[in-house]
Amino acid sequence: MEQEKLAAFHFWREIGRRMAIKNIPESYEELERYNVEYERANFRYADSNARVARASRDMFLAWFPGVPTRLGAHAMAALMDDRLREAIGFSRPPRAMISSVEGALHVRARVVRALPPRRKPKLRTRMRHRSYENGWRLEALGTTPPDEA
């Protein structure tokens, strides 16, 4: 796990460097300190945060029509820490839900660890993008002003 965290840090740090982003922390620990301080100073509830979070959650849950919306919403909120849930206006799910979601992820990790290694990578880029049912054109992508959403 530690090696994976460090690999991800160095990978994204290098991407940031190639994008000419300034003041990228030199170490994972320095980035973690910056992240904690930034969250403490800037994570606040705003209606805009709640709208984006609800829309993202609802879009994701629509991909799984067999999952009851309330159950799925609680499961997603169980994956978030209190500070994030407060900033996006999600309520804290029942303690049993948090324990169940964490337990399910641990069980999944054990099962995946016991499986034989994949012979070929799973390429998600070939999946149909559910957000764009009829495909998309790069020049047509963009943001929608709030009054048109």
C-alpha positions in Angstrom: 0.0 0.0 0.0 2.8 2.4 0.9 4.6 1.8 -2.4 1.3 2.4 -4.3 0.8 5.7 -2.6 4.3 6.8 -3.4 4.0 5.6 -7.0 0.8 7.6 -7.5 2.3 10.7 -5.9 5.4 10.6 -8.1 3.3 9.8 -11.2 0.9 12.8 -10.7 3.8 15.0 -9.5 5.5 14.4 -12.8 2.4 15.1 -14.8 2.0 18.4 -12.8 5.6 19.3 -13.6 5.1 18.7 -17.3 2.0 20.9 -17.2 4.2 23.6 -15.7 2.3 23.7 -12.4 4.4 25.5 -9.8 5.0 24.8 -6.1 4.2 21.1 -6.2 5.3 19.5 -2.9 8.6 17.6 -3.0 7.4 14.6 -0.9 4.2 12.7 -0.2 4.3 13.8 3.4 4.6 17.5 2.4 1.6 17.0 0.0 -0.4 15.4 2.8 0.3 18.3 5.1 -0.7 20.7 2.4 -3.9 18.8 1.7 -5.0 18.7 5.4 -4.3 22.4 5.8 -6.1 23.3 2.6 -9.2 21.2 3.6 -9.2 22.8 7.1 -9.1 26.3 5.6 -11.4 25.9 2.6 -13.9 23.0 2.9 -17.2 24.7 3.6 -20.7 23.9 2.7 -22.1 25.7 -0.3 -25.3 25.1 -2.3 -23.2 24.7 -5.5 -21.2 21.9 -3.8 -24.4 20.2 -2.9 -25.9 20.5 -6.4 -22.7 19.0 -8.1 -22.5 16.3 -5.5 -26.1 15.2 -5.8 -25.9 15.3 -9.6 -22.7 13.2 -9.6 -24.2 10.7 -7.1 -27.5 10.4 -9.0 -25.6 9.9 -12.3 -23.5 7.2 -10.8 -26.5 5.4 -9.2 -28.4 5.5 -12.5 -25.7 3.1 -13.8 -27.0 0.5 -11.3 -30.8 0.5 -11.7 -31.2 -2.5 -9.4 -29.7 -0.7 -6.4 -32.3 1.2 -4.4 -31.4 4.9 -4.5 -31.4 5.4 -0.7 -29.2 2.4 -0.1 -26.8 3.5 -2.8 -26.7 7.0 -1.5 -25.9 5.8 2.0 -23.2 3.5 0.7 -21.5 6.3 -1.2 -21.7 8.6 1.8 -20.1 5.8 3.9 -17.0 6.1 1.8 -16.5 9.8 2.6 -15.1 11.4 5.7 -17.1 13.8 7.8 -15.4 16.9 6.5 -16.3 16.1 2.9 -19.8 15.0 3.7 -20.4 18.3 5.4 -19.0 20.3 2.6 -21.3 18.7 0.0 -24.3 18.5 2.3 -24.6 14.7 2.6 -25.8 13.4 5.9 -23.8 10.8 7.8 -25.1 7.3 7.1 -26.0 4.9 9.9 -22.9 3.5 11.7 -24.0 0.0 10.5 -23.9 1.1 6.9 -20.3 2.5 7.3 -19.2 -0.8 8.9 -20.9 -2.8 6.2 -19.3 -0.9 3.3 -15.9 -1.0 4.9 -16.3 -4.7 5.6 -17.4 -5.4 2.0 -14.4 -3.6 0.6 -12.1 -5.7 2.9 -13.7 -8.9 1.7 -13.4 -7.8 -1.9 -9.7 -7.1 -1.4 -9.2 -10.6 0.0 -11.0 -12.2 -2.9 -9.2 -10.1 -5.5 -5.8 -10.9 -3.8 -6.6 -14.7 -4.1 -7.5 -14.5 -7.8 -4.9 -15.4 -10.4 -3.2 -12.4 -12.0 -4.9 -11.0 -15.1 -3.3 -12.1 -18.3 -4.5 -8.9 -20.1 -5.3 -5.5 -18.7 -8.9 -4.5 -18.4 -9.2 -1.5 -20.7 -12.0 0.7 -19.6 -11.5 3.1 -22.5 -13.4 0.8 -24.8 -16.5 0.9 -22.6 -19.4 2.8 -23.9 -19.6 6.2 -22.0 -23.0 6.1 -20.4 -22.9 9.9 -19.9 -23.2 10.4 -23.7 -25.7 7.9 -25.0 -25.3 8.9 -28.6 -21.6 9.5 -28.5 -19.9 12.9 -28.2 -17.8 15.4 -30.2 -15.0 17.2 -28.5 -16.0 20.6 -29.9 -19.5 20.1 -28.4 -18.3 19.5 -24.9 -18.3 22.3 -22.3 -20.1 23.7 -19.4 -23.8 24.6 -19.1 -24.5 28.0 -17.3 -26.4 27.4 -14.0 -29.5 29.1 -15.3 -29.7 26.5 -18.2 -29.0 23.4 -16.1 
